[in-house]
Amino acid sequence: MNIFRLIVSEFIGMFVDDEFLAVSILAVVAACGLVVWSFHAGSLAVALLLVIGIAGVLMSSVVKGAAK
């Protein structure tokens, strides 16, 4: 039971450890949803927006983590 608890806590820690990363990714996904809903954008445009947004969030997270 102790091993199971450790595995679960590590799994949850992957998502809760970096709040900036989690909130930023949610913001990018929400922005893409807003673009689809507001402008009826095509799937290619939304995919490109997602890739660029997530890549930007990951790069800023890496830079922020390297500065610590």
QUIBEL-V308753 format. One record per backbone hydrogen bond with DSSP energy under -0.5 kcal/mol. NH is the residue of the N-H (numbers start at 0). CO is the residue of the C=O. If there is no record, write none. Layout:
nh->NH co->CO
nh->NH co->CO
This chain:
nh->4 co->0
nh->5 co->1
nh->6 co->2
nh->7 co->3
nh->8 co->4
nh->9 co->5
nh->10 co->6
nh->11 co->7
nh->12 co->8
nh->13 co->9
nh->14 co->10
nh->14 co->11
nh->15 co->11
nh->16 co->12
nh->18 co->16
nh->21 co->17
nh->22 co->18
nh->23 co->19
nh->24 co->20
nh->25 co->21
nh->26 co->22
nh->27 co->23
nh->28 co->24
nh->29 co->25
nh->30 co->26
nh->31 co->27
nh->32 co->28
nh->33 co->29
nh->34 co->30
nh->35 co->31
nh->36 co->32
nh->37 co->33
nh->38 co->34
nh->39 co->35
nh->40 co->34
nh->45 co->41
nh->46 co->42
nh->47 co->43
nh->48 co->44
nh->49 co->45
nh->50 co->46
nh->51 co->47
nh->52 co->48
nh->53 co->49
nh->54 co->50
nh->55 co->51
nh->56 co->52
nh->57 co->53
nh->58 co->54
nh->59 co->55
nh->60 co->56
nh->61 co->57
nh->62 co->58
nh->63 co->59
nh->64 co->60
nh->65 co->61
nh->66 co->62
nh->67 co->63
nh->67 co->64
